Amino acid sequence: GAQVVGRAFMRALRQEFAASRAAADARGRSERPQSAAASRIIGISLQEAQQILNVSNLNQEEIQKNYDHLFKVNDKSVGGSFYLQSKVVRAKERLDEELRIRAKDEKEKGWKAET
């Protein structure tokens, strides 16, 4: 009895690990190398950051406006959640990093076009 349960558990664990690896690989392929690295460093994907701050475009003003609002309403002093406030901060960091990467890419494209 215990061996059957143990084998079933190990099989389920292997399947979950394989599915997790496949999902991570798919995420990595959909992002540019620098963007994928930023996701790993900050610990949040670009898509997740956009969902948290409720932005579809990478518009600096919209990002800042939503960040300010969500940071304020999740402040512990007004009954908010430090955990959610931390997620908001990480999301803003991730989007700011993506904007920096894209600006750098555009600048490099401009240099290549001039030569």
C-alpha positions as CSV (number, residue, x, y, z in Angstrom):
1,G,0.0,0.0,0.0
2,A,2.7,2.5,1.0
3,Q,4.8,1.7,-2.0
4,V,1.9,2.4,-4.4
5,V,1.2,5.8,-2.7
6,G,4.9,6.6,-2.8
7,R,5.2,5.8,-6.5
8,A,2.1,7.8,-7.4
9,F,3.4,10.7,-5.4
10,M,6.8,10.6,-7.1
11,R,5.1,10.3,-10.6
12,A,2.9,13.4,-9.8
13,L,6.0,15.3,-8.5
14,R,7.9,14.5,-11.7
15,Q,5.0,15.6,-13.8
16,E,4.6,18.9,-11.9
17,F,8.4,19.5,-12.2
18,A,8.3,18.9,-15.9
19,A,5.3,21.2,-16.4
20,S,7.0,23.9,-14.3
21,R,10.2,23.7,-16.3
22,A,8.2,23.8,-19.6
23,A,6.3,26.9,-18.4
24,A,9.6,28.6,-17.4
25,D,11.2,27.8,-20.7
26,A,8.2,29.2,-22.6
27,R,8.4,32.4,-20.5
28,G,12.1,32.7,-21.2
29,R,11.5,32.3,-25.0
30,S,8.8,35.0,-25.1
31,E,11.1,37.6,-23.4
32,R,14.3,39.2,-24.8
33,P,17.4,38.0,-22.9
34,Q,17.8,41.3,-20.9
35,S,14.1,41.3,-20.1
36,A,14.2,37.7,-18.9
37,A,17.2,38.5,-16.8
38,A,15.4,41.4,-15.2
39,S,12.5,39.1,-14.4
40,R,14.8,36.7,-12.7
41,I,16.6,39.4,-10.7
42,I,13.6,41.3,-9.5
43,G,11.6,38.1,-9.1
44,I,8.6,39.2,-11.1
45,S,7.7,38.8,-14.8
46,L,6.9,41.8,-17.0
47,Q,3.3,40.5,-17.5
48,E,2.8,40.0,-13.7
49,A,4.1,43.6,-13.1
50,Q,1.7,45.0,-15.6
51,Q,-1.2,43.1,-14.0
52,I,-0.3,44.3,-10.5
53,L,-0.1,48.0,-11.6
54,N,-3.0,47.6,-14.0
55,V,-1.2,48.9,-17.1
56,S,-1.3,47.5,-20.6
57,N,1.2,49.9,-22.1
58,L,4.6,50.8,-20.7
59,N,3.6,54.5,-20.2
60,Q,5.7,56.1,-17.5
61,E,3.0,58.5,-16.4
62,E,0.3,55.8,-16.1
63,I,2.7,53.5,-14.3
64,Q,3.6,56.2,-11.8
65,K,0.0,57.3,-11.2
66,N,-1.2,53.7,-10.5
67,Y,1.9,53.0,-8.4
68,D,1.3,56.1,-6.2
69,H,-2.4,55.1,-5.7
70,L,-1.8,51.5,-4.9
71,F,1.2,52.3,-2.6
72,K,-0.9,54.7,-0.7
73,V,-4.0,52.5,-0.3
74,N,-1.9,49.6,0.8
75,D,0.0,51.6,3.5
76,K,-0.2,49.7,6.8
77,S,-1.1,53.0,8.7
78,V,-4.4,53.1,6.8
79,G,-5.1,49.4,7.3
80,G,-3.4,48.2,4.2
81,S,-1.2,45.2,3.6
82,F,2.6,45.4,3.7
83,Y,2.7,42.3,1.5
84,L,0.6,43.9,-1.2
85,Q,2.6,47.2,-0.9
86,S,5.8,45.2,-1.4
87,K,4.3,43.6,-4.6
88,V,3.4,47.0,-5.9
89,V,7.0,48.2,-5.3
90,R,8.5,45.1,-7.0
91,A,6.1,45.6,-10.0
92,K,7.2,49.2,-10.4
93,E,10.8,48.3,-10.2
94,R,10.3,45.6,-12.9
95,L,8.4,48.1,-15.2
96,D,11.1,50.8,-14.6
97,E,13.8,48.3,-15.6
98,E,11.9,47.3,-18.7
99,L,11.6,50.9,-19.7
100,R,15.3,51.4,-19.1
101,I,16.1,48.3,-21.3
102,R,13.9,49.5,-24.1
103,A,15.4,53.0,-24.0
104,K,18.9,51.5,-24.2
105,D,17.8,49.3,-27.1
106,E,16.4,52.3,-29.0
107,K,19.6,54.3,-28.3
108,E,21.7,51.4,-29.7
109,K,19.5,51.1,-32.8
110,G,20.0,54.8,-33.4
111,W,23.8,54.4,-33.2
112,K,23.7,51.5,-35.6
113,A,21.5,53.4,-38.1
114,E,24.0,56.3,-38.1
115,T,27.0,54.1,-39.2
